[in-house]
Amino acid sequence: MVDLKASVEAAAPGPETSEGRVRGSLWYDAWLELRGRVVFWLSMAILLLACAMAAFPSLFARFGPNDACNLRMSKKGPGGGALFGYDLQGCDYWSQIVHGTRASVLIGIAVTVFALLIAVLLGLVGGYYGGALDAIIARVTDVFFGIPFVLGATVVLVAFPGHGIWAMTVVLVLLGWTTMTRLMRGQVIAVRDSDYVQAARALGAGDVRIMVKHILPNSIAPVFVVAMLNIGNVISGEATLDYLGVGLQYPDVSWGLQLNVAQSFFAEYPHLLLFPALFLTATVLSFLMLGDVVRDALDPKLR
């Protein structure tokens, strides 16, 4: 047993890099890289603002969703006490955009979290055990992977009208777990026969302990990066479904619904489309840029 532990320690990297800097964990080293990136802090600032608007809209908006509307102010541009003007119903457009943040951000994060949990579970089990179980999981993944995201969601949502935020979340989760599952399975297969896994198995560790303590921490980083990128993709997908008229419906408030209403009035009232499009673009782009810089920080080859 002593020789086995010694061999494992000998195979492990030294405590210092070639530059003499003390090495930490993968995540600590990534943090050291990220804290010097301007893109990281810019993306985080935008996303923290978006999350704050989604969680506490009353701190940013004067009125509630669809409150204090006056048809006489319908479609008026910025000015007269309204920072972003008024929408089609004469509601304060800034307040409507703030409240529209909740649906997009909540669906994006919720779908990604649930899809990540499914991907981690299926990827760990299938990649670790292999055999018939892995083949079944892989074939089921292929079936769902072959369903186009927006088209599949459109068909399901049209078949079940009257859906809300959580119904959309369930539908998008069912269609959005495949990519992360494939990646997680591949990562598990790549590390399941590593020396440290073999050493843990020789020391009597059970399958669950090996998967949770040894395989998962060493295979989750690429999946985590994809999950961050996926939040932006889900938000844009949710907005697309709302824009097409098959997503959320009035009286719900979302950026996609605002874009749907604004498309017919863009030439005369461009503020109706520009402001929600600006917020949607900034949020999606921030998630994508954050995922990119985190991916670069977690890749040792780029250091």
SERO-4910 file (N, C-alpha, C, O; in steps of 0.05 Angstrom, whole numbers):
BEGIN
 pado doro    nc1    nc2    nc3   cac1   cac2   cac3    cc1    cc2    cc3    oc1    oc2    oc3
  Met    A     17    -24      0      0      0      0     17     25      0     11     45    -13
  Val    A     39     24     15     57     47     16     69     52    -11     71     75    -20
  Asp    A     78     31    -24     90     34    -51     70     46    -71     77     62    -87
  Leu    A     45     37    -69     24     47    -87     20     77    -83     18     92   -102
  Lys    A     18     85    -58     14    114    -52     39    130    -62     36    152    -72
  Ala    A     62    119    -58     86    133    -67     87    136    -97     95    157   -107
  Ser    A     78    116   -111     78    118   -140     58    138   -150     62    153   -169
  Val    A     35    140   -136     15    160   -143     26    188   -138     22    206   -154
  Glu    A     39    192   -115     50    218   -109     72    225   -129     75    249   -136
  Ala    A     88    206   -137    109    211   -157     98    219   -184    110    235   -198
  Ala    A     75    208   -191     62    215   -216     49    242   -216     44    253   -237
  Ala    A     43    252   -193     29    278   -191     48    300   -198     72    298   -193
  Pro    A     37    323   -209     55    346   -215     66    358   -190     55    356   -169
  Gly    A     88    371   -194    102    384   -171     87    408   -161     68    417   -175
  Pro    A     94    418   -138     79    440   -126     85    467   -139     71    487   -134
  Glu    A    105    468   -157    112    494   -170    113    490   -200    118    469   -210
  Thr    A    108    513   -214    110    513   -243    139    518   -250    156    522   -233
  Ser    A    144    519   -277    171    524   -286    180    552   -279    204    558   -278
  Glu    A    161    570   -273    167    598   -266    171    601   -236    177    623   -226
  Gly    A    168    579   -221    171    580   -192    146    588   -177    147    591   -153
  Arg    A    124    593   -192     99    600   -178     86    576   -167     84    555   -179
  Val    A     75    579   -143     62    556   -130     37    550   -145     20    567   -151
  Arg    A     33    524   -151      9    515   -165    -13    510   -146     -9    500   -124
  Gly    A    -37    517   -154    -61    511   -138    -77    490   -153    -67    476   -170
  Ser    A   -103    489   -146   -121    472   -161   -126    484   -189   -118    507   -195
  Leu    A   -139    468   -206   -145    477   -233   -162    503   -232   -158    521   -247
  Trp    A   -182    503   -213   -200    526   -211   -186    550   -200   -192    573   -208
  Tyr    A   -167    546   -181   -152    569   -170   -134    581   -191   -132    605   -193
  Asp    A   -121    564   -206   -104    574   -227   -120    589   -248   -112    609   -259
  Ala    A   -144    579   -254   -162    593   -273   -170    620   -262   -171    639   -277
  Trp    A   -176    622   -236   -182    647   -224   -159    667   -227   -164    691   -232
  Leu    A   -135    658   -223   -112    676   -226   -110    687   -254   -101    710   -258
  Glu    A   -118    670   -274   -118    680   -301   -141    699   -307   -138    719   -320
  Leu    A   -164    693   -295   -188    708   -302   -188    736   -290   -197    755   -302
  Arg    A   -176    739   -266   -178    765   -252   -162    787   -267   -166    810   -260
  Gly    A   -146    779   -285   -131    799   -301   -144    805   -328   -132    820   -344
  Arg    A   -166    793   -334   -179    796   -360   -201    817   -359   -220    815   -342
  Val    A   -199    838   -376   -219    859   -377   -246    847   -386   -267    855   -376
  Val    A   -246    829   -405   -270    817   -416   -285    802   -394   -310    803   -393
  Phe    A   -271    789   -376   -283    775   -354   -299    794   -336   -322    789   -329
  Trp    A   -286    816   -328   -300    835   -310   -323    849   -323   -343    855   -311
  Leu    A   -319    856   -349   -341    869   -364   -365    851   -366   -388    859   -362
  Ser    A   -360    825   -373   -382    806   -375   -396    802   -349   -420    801   -347
  Met    A   -380    799   -327   -391    795   -301   -408    818   -292   -429    815   -280
  Ala    A   -399    843   -298   -414    867   -290   -442    867   -304   -462    873   -292
  Ile    A   -442    861   -330   -467    861   -345   -486    839   -335   -510    843   -332
  Leu    A   -475    815   -329   -491    793   -320   -501    797   -292   -523    789   -286
  Leu    A   -485    809   -275   -494    814   -248   -517    835   -248   -536    833   -233
  Leu    A   -515    855   -266   -536    874   -269   -562    860   -279   -584    866   -270
  Ala    A   -559    843   -299   -582    829   -310   -595    811   -289   -620    810   -287
  Cys    A   -579    797   -273   -590    779   -252   -603    796   -230   -624    787   -220
  Ala    A   -592    819   -224   -604    836   -204   -631    847   -214   -650    848   -199
  Met    A   -632    854   -239   -658    863   -251   -678    840   -251   -702    845   -247
  Ala    A   -669    816   -256   -688    793   -256   -698    786   -228   -721    780   -224
  Ala    A   -680    788   -208   -687    780   -181   -702    803   -166   -720    797   -150
  Phe    A   -694    827   -171   -706    850   -156   -714    872   -175   -703    894   -175
  Pro    A   -734    867   -192   -742    887   -212   -752    913   -200   -750    934   -212
  Ser    A   -764    912   -177   -775    936   -164   -754    956   -157   -760    980   -153
  Leu    A   -728    947   -155   -706    966   -149   -699    982   -174   -687   1003   -171
  Phe    A   -707    973   -197   -699    987   -222   -722    999   -237   -719   1018   -252
  Ala    A   -747    989   -232   -770    998   -247   -789   1013   -229   -793   1006   -206
  Arg    A   -801   1034   -240   -821   1050   -225   -847   1036   -222   -861   1039   -202
  Phe    A   -854   1020   -242   -880   1007   -243   -877    977   -246   -856    967   -254
  Gly    A   -899    963   -239   -899    934   -243   -904    927   -272   -909    945   -288
  Pro    A   -904    901   -278   -909    893   -306   -938    900   -314   -957    893   -300
  Asn    A   -940    914   -337   -967    922   -347   -982    940   -329  -1007    941   -330
  Asp    A   -968    955   -312   -981    974   -293   -978   1002   -303   -961   1009   -319
  Ala    A   -997   1019   -294   -997   1048   -299   -995   1054   -329   -980   1071   -338
  Cys    A  -1010   1039   -345  -1010   1043   -374  -1031   1063   -383  -1053   1064   -371
  Asn    A  -1025   1079   -402  -1042   1100   -412  -1042   1099   -443  -1021   1105   -455
  Leu    A  -1064   1091   -455  -1065   1089   -484  -1059   1115   -498  -1051   1114   -521
  Arg    A  -1063   1137   -485  -1057   1163   -498  -1027   1166   -502  -1019   1182   -519
  Met    A  -1011   1152   -487   -981   1153   -490   -970   1131   -508   -946   1128   -509
  Ser    A   -988   1116   -521   -980   1093   -536   -959   1099   -557   -962   1118   -573
  Lys    A   -937   1084   -557   -915   1085   -576   -899   1111   -576   -883   1115   -594
  Lys    A   -903   1128   -557   -887   1153   -555   -858   1146   -548   -853   1128   -533
  Gly    A   -840   1161   -560   -811   1156   -557   -801   1166   -530   -816   1176   -514
  Pro    A   -775   1163   -525   -763   1172   -500   -767   1201   -495   -767   1217   -514
  Gly    A   -771   1208   -470   -776   1235   -462   -801   1238   -445   -816   1218   -443
  Gly    A   -805   1261   -434   -829   1265   -418   -830   1248   -393   -852   1240   -385
  Gly    A   -807   1242   -381   -807   1226   -357   -804   1197   -362   -802   1182   -342
  Ala    A   -804   1188   -386   -801   1159   -393   -774   1156   -407   -770   1165   -429
  Leu    A   -756   1143   -393   -728   1140   -404   -727   1126   -431   -713   1134   -448
  Phe    A   -744   1105   -434   -744   1090   -459   -770   1094   -474   -775   1079   -493
  Gly    A   -786   1113   -467   -811   1118   -480   -833   1100   -470   -833   1090   -448
  Tyr    A   -853   1095   -488   -877   1078   -480   -881   1057   -501   -873   1060   -524
  Asp    A   -893   1035   -493   -899   1013   -511   -926   1016   -524   -939   1037   -522
  Leu    A   -935    994   -537   -960    996   -552   -984   1001   -534  -1003   1014   -543
  Gln    A   -984    992   -509  -1006    996   -490  -1003   1022   -474  -1019   1028   -457
  Gly    A   -981   1037   -480   -976   1061   -465   -963   1057   -438   -965   1074   -420
  Cys    A   -951   1034   -434   -936   1028   -409   -908   1038   -411   -896   1040   -432
  Asp    A   -897   1046   -388   -870   1055   -386   -851   1033   -397   -850   1011   -385
  Tyr    A   -837   1039   -419   -822   1017   -432   -797   1008   -416   -790    985   -417
  Trp    A   -785   1026   -401   -763   1018   -384   -772    998   -364   -758    978   -359
  Ser    A   -795   1003   -351   -805    984   -331   -811    957   -344   -806    936   -332
  Gln    A   -823    958   -368   -830    933   -382   -804    916   -389   -804    892   -386
  Ile    A   -784    930   -397   -759    916   -404   -746    904   -380   -735    882   -380
  Val    A   -746    919   -357   -735    909   -332   -750    883   -324   -737    864   -317
  His    A   -776    884   -325   -791    860   -317   -788    837   -338   -791    814   -331
  Gly    A   -782    844   -363   -778    824   -383   -752    808   -378   -748    787   -390
  Thr    A   -734    820   -362   -708    806   -357   -713    780   -342   -698    761   -346
  Arg    A   -732    780   -324   -736    756   -306   -741    731   -322   -729    710   -318
  Ala    A   -760    732   -342   -767    708   -357   -743    697   -372   -737    673   -371
  Ser    A   -728    715   -386   -705    706   -402   -683    694   -385   -673    673   -391
  Val    A   -675    709   -364   -653    700   -347   -661    675   -331   -645    656   -329
  Leu    A   -685    674   -320   -694    651   -305   -695    626   -322   -685    605   -313
  Ile    A   -706    628   -345   -708    604   -363   -680    596   -371   -674    572   -372
  Gly    A   -663    615   -378   -636    608   -387   -620    593   -366   -607    573   -371
  Ile    A   -621    603   -341   -606    591   -319   -619    564   -311   -605    544   -307
  Ala    A   -645    564   -308   -659    540   -299   -655    517   -319   -649    494   -311
  Val    A   -658    522   -345   -655    501   -365   -627    491   -364   -622    466   -366
  Thr    A   -607    508   -362   -579    499   -362   -572    483   -337   -558    463   -339
  Val    A   -582    491   -314   -577    476   -289   -588    448   -290   -574    429   -285
  Phe    A   -613    446   -298   -626    419   -300   -613    402   -321   -609    378   -318
  Ala    A   -607    414   -344   -594    399   -366   -566    390   -357   -557    368   -364
  Leu    A   -552    407   -342   -525    399   -332   -527    376   -313   -510    358   -314
  Leu    A   -547    376   -295   -550    354   -277   -556    328   -292   -544    307   -285
  Ile    A   -573    329   -312   -578    305   -328   -553    296   -342   -547    272   -343
  Ala    A   -538    315   -354   -514    308   -368   -493    295   -350   -480    276   -358
  Val    A   -489    306   -326   -469    296   -308   -477    267   -299   -460    249   -299
  Leu    A   -502    263   -293   -511    237   -284   -508    216   -306   -496    195   -302
  Leu    A   -519    222   -330   -518    202   -352   -490    198   -362   -481    176   -368
  Gly    A   -475    220   -364   -447    218   -373   -429    202   -355   -413    186   -364
  Leu    A   -433    207   -329   -417    192   -309   -423    162   -310   -405    145   -312
  Val    A   -449    156   -309   -457    127   -309   -450    113   -335   -438     92   -334
  Gly    A   -457    125   -357   -451    113   -383   -421    110   -388   -412     89   -397
  Gly    A   -407    132   -383   -378    131   -389   -363    113   -371   -343    101   -379
  Tyr    A   -371    111   -345   -356     95   -326   -361     65   -330   -343     49   -330
  Tyr    A   -386     58   -332   -393     29   -334   -391     18   -362   -384     -5   -366
  Gly    A   -397     34   -382   -395     25   -410   -415      3   -416   -435      0   -402
  Gly    A   -409    -14   -436   -426    -37   -442   -453    -29   -452   -457     -9   -466
  Ala    A   -473    -46   -445   -500    -43   -455   -513    -17   -444   -528     -3   -458
  Leu    A   -507    -10   -419   -518     14   -407   -509     38   -422   -524     56   -428
  Asp    A   -483     39   -428   -472     62   -443   -484     63   -471   -490     85   -482
  Ala    A   -488     40   -484   -500     39   -511   -529     50   -510   -537     65   -528
  Ile    A   -544     43   -490   -572     52   -488   -572     83   -484   -587     97   -498
  Ile    A   -556     93   -466   -555    121   -461   -546    136   -487   -557    157   -493
  Ala    A   -526    125   -501   -516    138   -525   -538    139   -547   -540    159   -561
  Arg    A   -553    117   -550   -574    117   -570   -597    136   -563   -607    150   -581
  Val    A   -605    137   -538   -625    156   -530   -616    185   -535   -631    202   -544
  Thr    A   -590    190   -528   -579    216   -533   -580    223   -563   -586    246   -570
  Asp    A   -573    204   -580   -574    209   -609   -602    216   -618   -605    233   -636
  Val    A   -622    202   -607   -650    208   -616   -657    237   -609   -667    251   -626
  Phe    A   -651    246   -585   -658    273   -577   -640    293   -591   -648    316   -597
  Phe    A   -615    285   -597   -596    303   -610   -605    309   -639   -599    330   -650
  Gly    A   -620    290   -651   -629    294   -678   -654    312   -681   -662    318   -703
  Ile    A   -665    320   -658   -689    338   -659   -679    367   -659   -666    375   -640
  Pro    A   -685    383   -680   -677    411   -680   -689    425   -656   -712    422   -649
  Phe    A   -672    442   -643   -679    454   -618   -704    472   -621   -724    467   -607
  Val    A   -703    492   -638   -726    510   -641   -750    496   -653   -773    500   -644
  Leu    A   -746    479   -674   -768    466   -686   -782    447   -667   -807    446   -665
  Gly    A   -766    431   -652   -778    412   -633   -793    427   -611   -815    418   -604
  Ala    A   -782    449   -601   -796    464   -580   -821    477   -591   -842    478   -577
  Thr    A   -821    486   -616   -845    498   -629   -867    477   -631   -890    484   -624
  Val    A   -861    453   -639   -881    433   -642   -894    426   -615   -919    424   -614
  Val    A   -878    423   -595   -888    416   -568   -905    439   -557   -926    434   -546
  Leu    A   -895    463   -559   -909    486   -547   -935    492   -561   -954    500   -548
  Val    A   -935    488   -587   -961    492   -602   -981    471   -594  -1005    477   -593
  Ala    A   -972    447   -588   -990    425   -581  -1002    429   -553  -1023    418   -547
  Phe    A   -988    445   -536   -998    450   -509   -999    480   -504   -981    491   -491
  Pro    A  -1020    493   -513  -1023    521   -509  -1029    528   -480  -1036    511   -464
  Gly    A  -1025    553   -473  -1030    562   -446  -1007    556   -428  -1010    557   -403
  His    A   -983    551   -438   -960    544   -422   -948    570   -410   -952    592   -420
  Gly    A   -933    566   -389   -919    588   -375   -889    584   -375   -878    568   -390
  Ile    A   -876    598   -356   -847    597   -355   -837    569   -349   -818    559   -362
  Trp    A   -849    556   -329   -839    529   -321   -845    508   -342   -829    489   -345
  Ala    A   -867    510   -357   -872    492   -378   -852    495   -401   -842    475   -412
  Met    A   -845    520   -407   -824    524   -427   -797    514   -417   -781    503   -433
  Thr    A   -792    517   -391   -767    506   -380   -764    476   -384   -743    466   -392
  Val    A   -786    462   -378   -786    433   -381   -781    425   -410   -766    407   -415
  Val    A   -795    438   -428   -791    432   -457   -763    437   -466   -751    420   -480
  Leu    A   -751    459   -458   -724    465   -466   -703    447   -453   -683    441   -465
  Val    A   -709    438   -429   -691    419   -416   -691    393   -431   -669    381   -436
  Leu    A   -714    383   -439   -716    358   -454   -701    359   -480   -693    338   -490
  Leu    A   -698    383   -491   -684    385   -517   -656    396   -515   -642    398   -535
  Gly    A   -647    402   -490   -622    416   -488   -600    402   -472   -580    415   -464
  Trp    A   -603    376   -466   -584    363   -449   -564    346   -465   -545    335   -453
  Thr    A   -568    343   -490   -553    323   -506   -524    330   -510   -506    313   -506
  Thr    A   -518    355   -517   -490    363   -522   -473    359   -498   -451    349   -499
  Met    A   -482    369   -475   -467    366   -450   -464    337   -442   -443    329   -431
  Thr    A   -484    320   -447   -482    292   -441   -460    278   -457   -445    263   -447
  Arg    A   -460    284   -483   -439    273   -500   -411    281   -491   -393    264   -489
  Leu    A   -408    306   -484   -382    316   -475   -374    304   -449   -351    296   -445
  Met    A   -393    302   -430   -387    290   -404   -380    261   -407   -361    251   -394
  Arg    A   -394    246   -423   -387    218   -428   -359    215   -439   -344    198   -430
  Gly    A   -352    232   -458   -325    230   -470   -303    237   -449   -282    224   -449
  Gln    A   -308    256   -432   -289    263   -412   -285    240   -391   -263    235   -383
  Val    A   -308    228   -384   -306    206   -365   -290    182   -377   -274    170   -363
  Ile    A   -296    176   -402   -281    154   -415   -251    160   -416   -235    142   -414
  Ala    A   -244    186   -420   -216    193   -422   -201    190   -396   -177    186   -396
  Val    A   -215    193   -373   -201    193   -347   -206    168   -330   -194    164   -309
  Arg    A   -225    151   -338   -233    129   -321   -211    108   -317   -211     93   -297
  Asp    A   -192    107   -335   -170     87   -333   -144    101   -325   -122     89   -327
  Ser    A   -145    125   -314   -121    140   -306   -109    126   -281   -122    110   -267
  Asp    A    -84    132   -276    -69    120   -254    -83    125   -227    -85    107   -210
  Tyr    A    -92    150   -223   -103    157   -197   -130    142   -192   -137    136   -170
  Val    A   -144    137   -214   -169    121   -212   -163     92   -205   -176     80   -188
  Gln    A   -143     81   -219   -135     54   -214   -124     51   -185   -130     31   -172
  Ala    A   -110     71   -175   -100     71   -148   -122     71   -128   -122     56   -108
  Ala    A   -142     88   -132   -165     90   -114   -181     63   -114   -190     54    -93
  Arg    A   -183     51   -137   -197     25   -139   -181      4   -124   -193    -13   -110
  Ala    A   -155      4   -126   -138    -15   -113   -139    -12    -82   -136    -31    -68
  Leu    A   -143     13    -73   -145     18    -45   -173     12    -33   -177     16     -9
  Gly    A   -191      2    -50   -217     -6    -40   -240     13    -43   -261      9    -32
  Ala    A   -235     35    -58   -257     55    -62   -279     43    -79   -273     29    -98
  Gly    A   -304     49    -72   -327     39    -87   -331     56   -112   -319     77   -116
  Asp    A   -350     46   -129   -355     60   -155   -365     88   -151   -356    107   -164
  Val    A   -384     92   -132   -395    118   -127   -374    137   -118   -372    160   -127
  Arg    A   -357    129    -99   -336    146    -89   -316    153   -111   -307    176   -114
  Ile    A   -309    133   -128   -290    139   -150   -302    159   -169   -288    178   -178
  Met    A   -327    156   -176   -340    174   -195   -342    202   -183   -337    222   -198
  Val    A   -350    204   -158   -355    231   -146   -329    244   -138   -326    268   -143
  Lys    A   -310    230   -126   -286    242   -115   -263    244   -135   -246    262   -132
  His    A   -262    226   -154   -239    226   -172   -245    232   -201   -230    248   -214
  Ile    A   -266    221   -212   -272    225   -240   -286    251   -245   -278    266   -263
  Leu    A   -307    257   -229   -322    282   -234   -305    307   -232   -307    323   -250
  Pro    A   -289    311   -211   -273    336   -210   -254    339   -233   -247    362   -241
  Asn    A   -245    317   -245   -225    318   -267   -237    317   -294   -223    317   -314
  Ser    A   -264    317   -296   -277    317   -322   -299    338   -325   -310    341   -347
  Ile    A   -305    353   -304   -327    371   -305   -321    398   -318   -339    412   -327
  Ala    A   -295    406   -319   -287    433   -328   -297    439   -356   -310    459   -360
  Pro    A   -292    422   -376   -302    428   -403   -333    429   -405   -344    445   -419
  Val    A   -346    412   -389   -375    412   -389   -386    437   -376   -406    448   -385
  Phe    A   -372    447   -355   -380    472   -342   -378    495   -362   -395    513   -362
  Val    A   -357    496   -378   -354    517   -398   -377    516   -418   -388    537   -425
  Val    A   -383    493   -428   -405    490   -447   -432    498   -434   -449    510   -447
  Ala    A   -435    492   -408   -459    501   -394   -462    531   -393   -484    542   -397
  Met    A   -440    545   -389   -440    574   -389   -448    585   -416   -464    604   -418
  Leu    A   -436    573   -437   -444    582   -464   -473    575   -470   -486    589   -484
  Asn    A   -482    553   -458   -510    544   -463   -530    563   -452   -552    565   -463
  Ile    A   -524    577   -431   -543    596   -419   -550    617   -440   -573    624   -444
  Gly    A   -529    628   -453   -534    648   -474   -551    636   -497   -569    650   -508
  Asn    A   -545    612   -505   -560    599   -527   -589    595   -519   -607    598   -536
  Val    A   -594    587   -494   -622    582   -485   -637    608   -484   -660    609   -492
  Ile    A   -624    630   -475   -638    656   -474   -645    665   -502   -668    674   -506
  Ser    A   -627    662   -521   -633    669   -548   -655    651   -560   -672    660   -576
  Gly    A   -654    625   -553   -675    607   -562   -702    613   -551   -722    612   -565
  Glu    A   -703    620   -525   -728    628   -512   -739    653   -525   -763    655   -530
  Ala    A   -722    673   -530   -731    698   -543   -741    692   -572   -760    704   -581
  Thr    A   -728    673   -586   -737    666   -613   -765    654   -612   -782    660   -628
  Leu    A   -770    636   -593   -797    624   -590   -818    644   -583   -840    643   -594
  Asp    A   -811    663   -566   -830    685   -559   -835    702   -584   -858    710   -589
  Tyr    A   -814    708   -599   -817    725   -623   -835    711   -644   -850    724   -658
  Leu    A   -832    685   -646   -849    670   -665   -877    666   -656   -894    657   -671
  Gly    A   -883    673   -631   -910    672   -621   -918    645   -609   -941    640   -603
  Val    A   -898    627   -604   -904    601   -592   -893    598   -564   -897    577   -551
  Gly    A   -880    619   -554   -869    618   -528   -888    630   -507   -911    622   -506
  Leu    A   -878    647   -491   -894    660   -471   -915    678   -484   -911    688   -506
  Gln    A   -938    681   -470   -960    697   -481   -968    719   -461   -963    716   -437
  Tyr    A   -980    740   -472   -990    762   -455  -1010    750   -435  -1026    733   -442
  Pro    A  -1009    758   -409   -995    782   -398   -967    778   -388   -956    795   -375
  Asp    A   -954    755   -395   -926    752   -388   -910    773   -403   -918    783   -423
  Val    A   -887    780   -391   -869    801   -403   -842    788   -408   -830    776   -390
  Ser    A   -832    791   -432   -806    781   -439   -795    797   -462   -810    810   -477
  Trp    A   -769    796   -466   -756    811   -488   -766    800   -515   -770    816   -534
  Gly    A   -769    774   -517   -779    762   -542   -807    772   -550   -812    778   -573
  Leu    A   -824    774   -530   -851    784   -535   -851    813   -544   -866    822   -561
  Gln    A   -833    829   -531   -830    857   -539   -820    860   -568   -829    878   -582
  Leu    A   -802    843   -576   -792    843   -603   -814    835   -622   -816    846   -644
  Asn    A   -831    816   -614   -853    807   -631   -873    830   -636   -882    834   -659
  Val    A   -879    845   -615   -897    868   -619   -884    890   -635   -898    903   -651
  Ala    A   -858    895   -631   -845    917   -643   -840    914   -673   -835    934   -687
  Gln    A   -840    889   -684   -833    885   -711   -850    900   -731   -841    908   -752
  Ser    A   -875    904   -724   -894    917   -743   -892    948   -742   -903    961   -759
  Phe    A   -877    958   -722   -876    987   -718   -848    998   -719   -843   1021   -710
  Phe    A   -828    982   -729   -801    990   -727   -795   1015   -743   -780   1033   -733
  Ala    A   -806   1018   -766   -801   1041   -783   -809   1067   -770   -795   1087   -771
  Glu    A   -833   1067   -758   -843   1092   -746   -834   1096   -717   -830   1118   -708
  Tyr    A   -831   1073   -702   -824   1075   -674   -801   1055   -668   -805   1034   -656
  Pro    A   -777   1063   -676   -754   1044   -674   -747   1038   -645   -734   1017   -640
  His    A   -754   1055   -626   -747   1050   -598   -760   1024   -587   -750   1012   -569
  Leu    A   -783   1016   -599   -797    992   -590   -780    967   -595   -783    948   -580
  Leu    A   -764    967   -615   -747    944   -622   -719    947   -612   -707    927   -603
  Leu    A   -708    971   -613   -680    975   -606   -673    969   -577   -653    955   -572
  Phe    A   -690    978   -559   -683    975   -530   -684    945   -521   -664    936   -508
  Pro    A   -705    930   -526   -704    902   -518   -683    886   -533   -671    868   -522
  Ala    A   -678    893   -558   -657    880   -574   -630    885   -562   -613    868   -561
  Leu    A   -626    910   -552   -600    917   -540   -595    901   -514   -574    891   -510
  Phe    A   -616    899   -497   -613    884   -472   -609    854   -478   -592    841   -465
  Leu    A   -624    843   -497   -621    815   -503   -593    809   -514   -581    789   -506
  Thr    A   -584    826   -533   -558    822   -545   -536    824   -524   -517    807   -523
  Ala    A   -537    844   -506   -517    848   -486   -515    824   -467   -494    815   -459
  Thr    A   -539    813   -459   -539    791   -440   -528    765   -453   -512    751   -441
  Val    A   -538    759   -477   -528    735   -491   -499    737   -497   -484    718   -492
  Leu    A   -490    760   -507   -462    763   -513   -444    761   -488   -422    751   -490
  Ser    A   -454    771   -466   -438    769   -441   -434    740   -432   -412    733   -424
  Phe    A   -455    724   -434   -453    696   -427   -433    682   -446   -417    666   -437
  Leu    A   -434    688   -472   -416    676   -491   -387    684   -486   -369    668   -487
  Met    A   -383    710   -481   -355    720   -476   -345    709   -450   -321    702   -448
  Leu    A   -362    707   -429   -353    695   -404   -346    666   -407   -325    657   -397
  Gly    A   -361    651   -423   -355    623   -428   -328    620   -443   -313    602   -437
  Asp    A   -323    639   -461   -298    638   -476   -274    642   -459   -254    628   -460
  Val    A   -275    663   -441   -251    669   -425   -248    647   -403   -225    641   -396
  Val    A   -269    636   -393   -267    614   -374   -255    589   -387   -238    576   -375
  Arg    A   -263    584   -412   -251    561   -427   -221    565   -430   -206    547   -427
  Asp    A   -213    590   -438   -185    595   -441   -169    592   -415   -147    582   -415
  Ala    A   -182    601   -393   -168    600   -367   -165    571   -357   -146    564   -343
  Leu    A   -185    554   -364   -184    526   -355   -167    508   -373   -163    485   -366
  Asp    A   -158    518   -396   -142    502   -414   -112    507   -408   -102    529   -415
  Pro    A    -98    488   -397    -70    492   -390    -53    498   -415    -32    511   -412
  Lys    A    -61    489   -438    -45    493   -463    -44    523   -470    -26    531   -485
  Leu    A    -63    539   -461    -64    567   -468    -50    585   -448    -50    609   -451
  Arg    A    -38    573   -427    -24    589   -407      5    593   -414     20    606   -400
***
